[in-house]
């Protein structure tokens, strides 16, 4: 985006992520659905966000809850149908909300018709060329074609059987065996996804969050990955130079960008976003490659999720990201929560959350001792305000506005994340952040998740007392996380109307403070355990715009000669 270009909606948008299965159940079958979302759109509007992002709602066997797609051009029957989807888009647009779809290009479901045809067609067939089928190594082909590991644990290959039951070829899956990788060097795959993109754009969506773009494209010959001692399988995948961050993948994204740009030219007035889910722990320069000219318009910055609650580390993380994305701030998409990581209120309540050391990736909290949830919630509120003050867009996960914690005590039989099963429970998986949202304190309707009384039990069990986090109990409560969220989104619009205003770091003589100015607003985060007076370097910034601490005693908009930044809190100040 150059100075002469108009400011697109997505450049500094606040986008609300909806995990369809867990948001709102309109018919009482225990599953969230599109009709449930429609019924809650006024609530979403009340948050002040600009758009909703829908996790995959395509037909799927639900082995990985929608990220194993069996039909990219339909709606999962448990969630509704295309007519319901069209009503959702219309209802959202009528309320001023945009709609972003989730799309899964690296892999499909093993139930996808093309993969079923490939299994039936056998070795050497054109159908198998759409995927990665290979003969095994060793005697009788009993060993996998290479040493690649799966993101969900174990080897990245599964052996097939011939029609007579004899062992056959192997196929590649960077995730679960039920998710075979597409071969993006095959023109059928390219043409298919061109059709998919245009199909949903024709239905009115405003862009796509692209799932797992980094393993798209493989090195010719699929050579063995180099050793990665001390890494988990999931970590090793990200350091496999033959299966991630490939130039072949970037060719795909340049093609997709051309499709998006062409669609905009043919449909004046449409402003479309394409945002990449780029996990690149400790390597922000690799994530930045996805937002080079002609590729993605935005890429996620997940580094905040894996940064300790320590002011020097927070500043370093933010500075590194900003420095690697110096062209435009609008290509940055920040997040503190999503459907793949333990919720921030729990993560930041860990005993080691403030350790001034590197976290390689957002870990599951249960593996790290006791959780101080009150402290974690306080820090999560402060982290929210810190993130909302950064240049670029923010993506906010359902329930984040309620301060929901991770549900840690799910029984093994209730867990459905494939990473839990494939690691024999070593990885608890992502189920704890996907527990259905509590809307009321009425347990008879699954805390308002269902629109009917005595519904089928939710697909993921809600803990006892879940209603204490309910939206109905927090609305209009001055100290609630929901109220803070609503005020913060509104304050963000006023404080950072110039969305591309850069960060001007303020050097403060306090190890627990991180401070910067954007435009006329100063942002200070105190990661320490005690209140700190405002540093003198802040000068005349004495008018409180908003503070994350519920007990903060200075009224919003008031001017004070002496202002303390509460412990584990963020405050925004303007001149006064």
matplotlib code that plots the C-alpha trace (Angstrom):
import matplotlib.pyplot as plt

x = [0.0, 1.5, 0.7, -1.5, -3.6, -6.9, -6.9, -8.4, -10.7, -8.4, -5.3, -6.1, -9.3, -10.4, -11.5, -13.4, -12.7, -15.6, -15.0, -18.3, -18.6, -18.3, -20.0, -23.8, -26.1, -29.4, -31.1, -30.0, -27.9, -24.8, -22.9, -22.6, -24.0, -24.4, -27.9, -26.5, -24.0, -26.8, -28.6, -25.6, -24.5, -25.9, -23.6, -20.7, -21.6, -21.6, -18.0, -17.1, -15.2, -15.0, -15.3, -15.8, -13.5, -15.2, -13.1, -13.7, -17.4, -17.1, -18.2, -15.7, -15.4, -14.4, -11.3, -9.6, -12.9, -13.0, -9.4, -9.9, -12.1, -14.0, -15.8, -14.5, -17.7, -20.4, -21.3, -21.0, -24.6, -24.3, -23.7, -26.3, -26.3, -25.3, -28.6, -27.9, -24.4, -25.8, -28.2, -25.2, -23.2, -26.2, -27.1, -23.4, -23.1, -26.4, -24.7, -21.5, -19.5, -17.3, -16.9, -13.6, -13.5, -10.9, -9.3, -7.1, -4.7, -2.0, -4.2, -7.7, -9.6, -8.8, -12.5, -12.2, -13.4, -10.1, -8.1, -10.6, -10.1, -6.4, -6.5, -8.7, -6.6, -3.4, 0.3, 1.4, -2.1, -2.9, -5.2, -2.3, -0.2, -2.5, -1.0, 2.3, 2.3, 5.7, 7.1, 8.6, 12.3, 14.0, 13.0, 9.6, 9.1, 8.4, 10.1, 8.7, 9.9, 11.8, 12.3, 9.8, 7.7, 4.1, 3.0, 0.7, 3.4, 4.9, 6.0, 4.5, 3.7, 0.9, 1.1, -1.8, -3.1, -3.6, -7.0, -6.0, -4.9, -1.2, 1.0, 1.1, 2.6, 2.8, 1.3, 2.4, 0.6, 2.2, -0.5, -2.7, -3.1, -6.6, -5.2, -3.2, -1.1, -2.0, 0.6, 0.7, 2.9, -0.2, -2.3, -5.6, -4.9, -4.2, -7.3, -9.5, -8.5, -8.9, -12.5, -12.8, -11.6, -14.0, -16.9, -16.8, -15.9, -19.0, -21.0, -19.8, -16.9, -14.3, -11.2, -9.5, -7.4, -5.1, -4.4, -0.9, 0.7, 4.2, 4.2, 2.6, 5.2, 7.9, 11.5, 11.8, 12.7, 11.4, 14.9, 15.4, 15.2, 18.4, 18.6, 16.7, 18.0, 16.0, 12.9, 9.4, 7.9, 5.8, 8.9, 10.9, 8.3, 9.0, 12.7, 12.4, 13.8, 12.3, 8.8, 8.3, 9.0, 9.5, 9.9, 7.4, 4.9, 5.5, 4.7, 1.3, 0.7, 1.7, -0.8, -3.5, -2.7, -3.2, -6.6, -7.5, -6.3, -8.1, -11.3, -11.1, -10.5, -13.6, -15.7, -15.1, -15.6, -14.6, -11.6, -10.3, -7.8, -5.6, -3.9, -1.4, -1.2, 2.6, 4.1, 7.8, 9.1, 12.2, 12.4, 10.3, 12.2, 10.7, 7.1, 7.9, 8.6, 4.8, 4.0, 6.4, 4.9, 2.5, 1.9, -0.3, -1.7, -1.2, 0.5, -0.1, 2.4, 2.2, 5.3, 3.4, 1.8, 5.1, 6.9, 7.4, 5.6, 8.7, 9.0, 12.4, 11.2, 7.9, 9.7, 12.2, 9.5, 7.4, 10.5, 11.8, 8.4, 8.1, 11.6, 11.0, 7.8, 9.1, 7.3, 3.8, 2.2, -1.1, 0.4, 0.7, -2.0, -1.5, -3.1, -2.9, -5.4, -6.8, -8.2, -4.7, -3.1, -3.9, -5.9, -3.9, -5.6, -4.1, -0.9, 0.0, -0.8, 1.8, 4.6, 7.2, 5.2, 7.5, 10.8, 13.0, 13.8, 12.6, 9.5, 9.9, 6.1, 2.9, 2.9, -0.1, -0.3, -0.9, 2.6, 4.0, 2.8, 0.3, -1.7, -2.6, -5.7, -6.4, -2.9, -3.1, -6.4, -5.0, -2.0, -4.2, -6.2, -3.0, -1.7, -5.0, -4.5, -0.9, -1.7, -4.6, -2.2, 0.1, 0.0, -1.8, -4.8, -5.8, -7.5, -9.5, -10.7, -14.2, -14.3, -11.3, -13.6, -15.0, -11.6, -12.2, -9.4, -8.1, -10.1, -7.3, -9.2, -10.9, -11.1, -9.0, -12.1, -13.5, -10.4, -10.7, -7.6, -5.6, -2.3, -3.4, -3.9, -0.8, 1.5, -0.1, -1.2, 2.2, 0.6, -2.8, -3.8, -6.1, -9.4, -9.2, -9.5, -12.4, -14.9, -18.3, -18.9, -21.0, -23.6, -25.7, -25.4, -28.2, -26.7, -30.0, -29.1, -25.4, -24.8, -26.8, -24.7, -27.9, -31.0, -33.3, -33.8, -32.4, -30.3, -28.0, -24.8, -22.2, -19.7, -17.0, -17.9, -18.2, -16.8, -19.0, -19.5, -18.7, -21.5, -19.5, -17.7, -21.0, -21.6, -24.9, -23.1, -20.4, -22.4, -22.5, -20.4, -17.8, -14.9, -15.6, -13.3, -16.2, -16.6, -12.9, -12.9, -15.7, -14.1, -10.7, -12.0, -13.8, -10.7, -8.5, -10.5, -10.1, -6.5, -5.1, -7.3, -4.1, -3.6, -0.2, 1.3, 4.7, 5.9, 8.2, 9.9, 10.3, 13.3, 12.3, 14.6, 12.6, 13.1, 9.4, 8.0, 7.6, 6.5, 5.9, 4.1, 1.9, 0.6, -0.7, -1.2, 1.4, 1.1, 2.8, 2.7, 3.9, 4.9, 6.0, 4.3, 4.0, 2.7, 5.1, 4.9, 4.7, 8.2, 9.1, 9.8, 6.1, 5.9, 2.4, 0.7, -1.5, -5.0, -6.1, -7.8, -8.1, -6.4, -6.6, -6.6, -10.2, -9.3, -7.7, -9.0, -8.5, -11.6, -11.2, -10.6, -9.4, -6.1, -3.9, -0.7, 0.4, -0.5, 0.7, 0.7, -0.8, 1.0, 0.5, -1.4, -1.4, -2.5, -3.1, -2.6, -3.1, -1.8, -3.6]
y = [0.0, 3.3, 6.8, 7.4, 4.3, 4.3, 2.7, -0.8, -2.1, -5.0, -2.9, -2.2, -4.3, -6.0, -9.5, -11.8, -15.5, -17.9, -21.6, -22.6, -25.9, -24.2, -20.8, -21.2, -24.2, -23.2, -26.6, -28.3, -31.1, -30.2, -28.6, -25.0, -24.0, -21.2, -20.4, -20.0, -17.5, -15.5, -15.3, -13.9, -11.3, -8.4, -9.5, -9.6, -6.1, -4.9, -5.8, -3.2, -5.5, -5.1, -8.7, -12.3, -15.1, -18.5, -21.6, -24.3, -25.1, -27.3, -31.0, -33.0, -36.3, -34.0, -36.0, -32.6, -30.7, -29.2, -29.0, -32.3, -31.1, -33.6, -30.9, -27.4, -26.2, -27.0, -26.5, -29.2, -30.5, -30.3, -26.6, -25.8, -25.4, -22.9, -21.1, -20.6, -19.5, -16.9, -15.7, -15.4, -13.3, -11.0, -10.6, -9.8, -7.3, -5.6, -5.0, -3.7, -6.9, -8.5, -12.2, -14.1, -17.8, -20.3, -22.3, -25.4, -25.7, -28.0, -31.1, -32.4, -35.3, -38.9, -39.0, -36.4, -37.9, -37.3, -39.1, -42.0, -42.2, -42.2, -45.2, -47.0, -46.1, -47.6, -46.9, -44.8, -43.4, -39.8, -39.7, -40.4, -37.6, -35.1, -36.3, -37.7, -41.4, -43.1, -46.6, -47.5, -48.0, -51.1, -54.8, -55.0, -51.3, -51.7, -48.4, -44.9, -43.1, -40.6, -39.6, -36.7, -36.2, -35.2, -32.1, -34.2, -36.7, -39.8, -40.3, -38.3, -41.3, -44.0, -47.2, -48.2, -51.6, -53.0, -54.3, -57.8, -56.5, -56.7, -53.7, -51.0, -47.5, -44.8, -41.4, -38.2, -36.3, -33.4, -33.6, -36.7, -39.8, -38.6, -35.4, -36.3, -33.5, -32.0, -32.0, -28.4, -29.1, -30.8, -28.4, -30.1, -29.0, -25.4, -25.2, -26.7, -24.1, -21.3, -22.5, -22.7, -19.1, -17.7, -19.8, -18.2, -14.8, -14.9, -15.7, -12.5, -13.4, -10.7, -12.9, -15.9, -16.9, -19.5, -22.5, -23.9, -22.2, -23.0, -26.8, -26.1, -27.1, -29.7, -30.1, -32.2, -35.8, -35.4, -35.9, -36.8, -34.0, -33.1, -34.1, -31.9, -33.2, -32.2, -31.1, -32.6, -33.8, -30.7, -28.5, -30.6, -30.1, -26.4, -27.0, -29.4, -27.3, -29.7, -29.5, -25.9, -22.3, -23.6, -21.5, -23.8, -22.7, -19.0, -19.7, -20.8, -17.6, -15.4, -17.2, -16.8, -13.1, -12.7, -14.4, -12.1, -9.0, -10.0, -10.5, -7.1, -5.5, -7.3, -6.3, -2.7, -1.8, -5.2, -5.1, -8.6, -9.9, -13.0, -13.6, -16.3, -18.6, -18.3, -20.1, -19.4, -19.6, -17.4, -16.8, -13.7, -13.1, -16.3, -15.2, -11.9, -13.6, -14.3, -10.7, -9.8, -7.8, -10.0, -12.6, -12.4, -9.0, -10.0, -12.6, -13.5, -12.6, -15.4, -14.4, -12.5, -15.8, -17.3, -14.4, -14.4, -11.8, -9.7, -6.2, -6.6, -9.7, -8.1, -5.1, -7.2, -9.4, -6.5, -4.6, -7.7, -8.1, -4.4, -4.3, -7.3, -5.7, -2.2, -1.7, -1.3, -1.9, -3.1, -6.5, -7.4, -9.5, -9.8, -12.4, -13.5, -16.4, -18.8, -22.3, -23.9, -22.7, -22.6, -19.5, -16.5, -16.3, -19.7, -19.4, -16.2, -17.7, -20.3, -20.3, -19.7, -17.2, -14.3, -16.2, -14.1, -17.0, -18.1, -20.1, -22.0, -22.2, -21.7, -24.7, -26.4, -25.0, -28.3, -29.4, -26.5, -26.8, -24.8, -22.0, -18.8, -18.0, -14.7, -13.5, -14.9, -13.2, -9.9, -10.3, -11.4, -8.1, -6.2, -8.1, -7.4, -3.7, -3.9, -5.8, -3.5, -0.6, -2.1, -1.1, -3.5, -5.7, -7.8, -11.2, -12.0, -15.4, -16.1, -16.1, -13.9, -11.1, -13.1, -13.9, -17.7, -19.9, -23.1, -26.1, -28.4, -31.3, -32.8, -36.6, -38.5, -40.0, -36.5, -35.3, -35.3, -33.5, -36.0, -34.7, -36.2, -39.7, -39.6, -38.6, -41.0, -38.1, -36.4, -33.5, -32.6, -31.0, -28.1, -29.3, -27.1, -23.8, -25.2, -25.8, -24.3, -20.6, -19.9, -17.3, -17.5, -19.1, -21.6, -25.1, -26.5, -25.0, -25.8, -22.3, -20.8, -22.5, -24.2, -22.2, -25.0, -26.4, -29.9, -30.1, -32.9, -32.5, -30.3, -32.0, -31.0, -31.0, -27.7, -27.6, -27.0, -23.4, -22.3, -19.8, -17.5, -16.4, -16.0, -12.9, -12.3, -12.0, -9.6, -7.2, -3.7, -4.8, -2.0, -4.2, -7.2, -8.4, -8.0, -4.4, -3.8, -5.5, -3.3, -0.1, -1.1, -1.7, 1.7, 3.5, 1.9, 3.6, 7.0, 6.7, 5.2, 6.6, 6.8, 3.1, 3.3, 5.5, 3.9, 2.9, 5.4, 3.5, 5.4, 4.5, 4.1, 3.4, 0.5, -3.2, -4.0, -1.3, -1.3, 2.0, 3.5, 6.3, 6.0, 9.3, 11.2, 8.1, 6.7, 3.0, 1.7, -1.9, -2.9, -6.5, -6.2, -7.3, -3.7, -0.4, 2.0, 5.8, 7.1, 7.8, 11.4, 10.8, 10.6, 14.4, 15.9, 12.5, 12.5, 11.9, 8.3, 6.9, 3.3, 1.0, -2.8, -3.0, -3.3, -1.5, 1.5, 4.5, 7.4, 8.0, 7.5, 10.9, 12.4, 14.3, 13.5, 15.1, 11.7, 8.4, 5.0, 2.1, -0.8, -4.1, -6.4, -3.8, -1.7, 2.0, 4.3, 8.0, 11.1, 14.7, 16.6]
z = [0.0, -1.1, 0.2, -2.8, -2.4, -0.5, 2.9, 2.5, 5.2, 6.2, 6.8, 10.4, 10.9, 14.0, 12.9, 15.1, 14.7, 14.9, 15.4, 14.0, 15.9, 19.3, 18.8, 19.0, 18.4, 16.9, 16.8, 20.0, 18.4, 20.4, 17.4, 16.6, 13.2, 10.8, 12.0, 15.5, 14.2, 12.5, 15.7, 17.5, 14.9, 16.9, 19.8, 17.4, 16.2, 19.8, 20.1, 17.6, 15.2, 11.4, 10.2, 11.1, 10.1, 9.9, 10.6, 7.9, 7.4, 4.4, 4.3, 6.3, 8.2, 11.1, 12.0, 12.3, 12.6, 9.2, 8.3, 6.5, 3.7, 1.5, -0.7, -1.1, -2.8, -0.2, 3.4, 6.1, 6.6, 10.4, 10.0, 7.4, 3.6, 1.0, 1.3, 5.1, 4.3, 1.9, 4.6, 6.9, 4.5, 3.8, 7.5, 8.3, 5.5, 6.6, 10.0, 8.5, 9.0, 6.4, 6.1, 5.7, 4.9, 6.0, 3.1, 3.4, 0.4, 1.7, 2.2, 1.9, 3.5, 2.7, 1.9, -0.9, -4.2, -5.9, -3.2, -3.2, -7.0, -6.5, -4.2, -6.7, -9.7, -8.4, -9.0, -12.0, -12.5, -13.4, -10.3, -8.0, -9.5, -7.8, -4.4, -3.3, -3.7, -3.6, -3.4, 0.0, 0.7, 2.0, 1.5, -0.1, 0.2, 4.0, 5.0, 4.3, 1.2, 3.4, 7.0, 7.1, 10.3, 10.8, 12.5, 14.6, 15.6, 14.0, 10.4, 7.6, 5.4, 5.5, 3.4, 1.2, 0.3, -3.2, -4.3, -3.2, 0.3, -0.3, 0.9, -1.6, -2.1, 0.6, 0.5, 2.2, 4.9, 6.7, 9.3, 10.0, 7.8, 7.1, 5.5, 2.3, 0.9, -2.4, -5.2, -6.2, -9.3, -10.9, -13.0, -11.9, -8.3, -9.4, -11.6, -8.8, -6.3, -8.8, -9.1, -5.3, -4.7, -7.3, -6.1, -2.6, -3.8, -6.0, -2.8, -1.3, 1.0, 1.5, 1.4, 2.9, 5.9, 4.3, 6.5, 6.7, 3.7, 4.7, 3.7, 0.3, -2.3, -1.9, -3.0, -6.2, -5.3, -1.7, -0.1, 3.5, 6.0, 7.9, 11.6, 14.2, 17.5, 20.6, 18.6, 18.8, 15.6, 15.2, 15.6, 13.2, 10.5, 10.6, 10.1, 7.2, 4.3, 1.8, 3.0, 4.4, 3.2, -0.3, -3.5, -5.1, -2.5, -3.2, -6.8, -5.7, -3.6, -6.5, -8.7, -6.0, -5.6, -9.4, -9.1, -6.2, -8.0, -11.2, -9.3, -7.8, -11.2, -12.5, -9.5, -8.7, -5.0, -3.7, -1.3, -0.7, 1.9, 1.7, 5.1, 5.7, 8.8, 8.9, 11.9, 11.9, 15.4, 15.9, 12.2, 11.4, 8.2, 6.7, 7.6, 6.0, 2.7, 2.4, 2.2, -0.5, -3.4, -5.4, -2.6, 0.6, 1.7, 5.3, 7.4, 11.0, 13.7, 16.2, 18.1, 20.8, 21.8, 22.5, 24.2, 27.9, 30.0, 30.4, 29.1, 27.4, 25.5, 24.5, 23.1, 21.3, 19.7, 18.5, 17.2, 15.3, 13.6, 12.7, 11.4, 9.1, 7.7, 7.1, 3.8, 5.2, 8.6, 7.0, 6.1, 9.7, 11.5, 15.3, 17.5, 21.1, 20.9, 18.3, 17.9, 17.9, 21.2, 24.9, 25.8, 27.0, 30.4, 31.2, 29.3, 31.1, 34.4, 34.2, 36.8, 34.1, 32.1, 33.1, 32.7, 30.5, 28.1, 24.7, 24.2, 21.0, 20.4, 22.4, 24.6, 26.3, 29.8, 31.7, 31.1, 33.1, 36.7, 38.6, 36.9, 38.7, 36.7, 38.3, 37.5, 34.0, 33.3, 34.5, 32.2, 29.3, 29.6, 29.6, 26.6, 24.7, 25.1, 24.1, 21.0, 20.0, 20.1, 17.5, 13.8, 11.5, 11.9, 14.9, 14.9, 18.0, 18.9, 20.2, 24.0, 24.2, 25.0, 27.9, 29.3, 28.8, 30.3, 28.7, 29.9, 31.2, 32.8, 29.8, 30.1, 27.7, 26.1, 25.5, 23.6, 19.8, 18.6, 16.5, 18.0, 21.4, 19.9, 17.7, 20.5, 23.0, 25.1, 25.3, 23.5, 25.1, 21.9, 21.2, 22.5, 25.7, 23.7, 21.6, 24.4, 23.4, 24.3, 27.4, 26.6, 29.9, 33.3, 32.4, 32.5, 31.1, 27.7, 27.9, 29.3, 26.4, 23.7, 22.6, 21.7, 23.1, 26.5, 27.4, 24.2, 23.1, 25.1, 23.4, 21.2, 23.7, 27.4, 29.2, 32.7, 35.8, 36.5, 32.9, 33.2, 35.4, 32.2, 30.3, 28.1, 29.9, 33.3, 31.9, 29.7, 31.2, 34.1, 34.4, 35.4, 33.2, 30.4, 27.9, 28.8, 28.6, 25.1, 23.8, 25.2, 23.8, 20.3, 20.3, 21.8, 19.2, 16.4, 18.0, 19.2, 16.0, 13.3, 11.2, 11.1, 9.6, 12.3, 13.2, 16.6, 18.3, 21.2, 24.4, 26.5, 30.1, 33.0, 34.3, 33.4, 33.9, 31.5, 27.8, 26.3, 22.9, 21.1, 18.1, 16.8, 19.8, 22.0, 24.4, 25.4, 28.6, 29.7, 33.2, 33.4, 37.0, 40.2, 41.6, 40.3, 38.6, 38.3, 34.7, 33.4, 33.0, 29.3, 28.7, 29.3, 28.9, 28.3, 31.4, 30.1, 30.6, 27.5, 28.8, 31.3, 31.5, 35.3, 36.6, 39.8, 38.1, 40.0, 37.5, 35.4, 31.7, 30.1, 33.4, 33.7, 36.6, 37.8, 39.1, 37.4, 38.4, 35.9, 37.9, 38.1, 35.1, 33.2, 30.1, 29.9, 27.0, 27.5, 25.4, 25.9, 28.6]

ax = plt.figure().add_subplot(projection="3d")
ax.plot(x, y, z, "-o")
ax.set_aspect("equal")
plt.show()
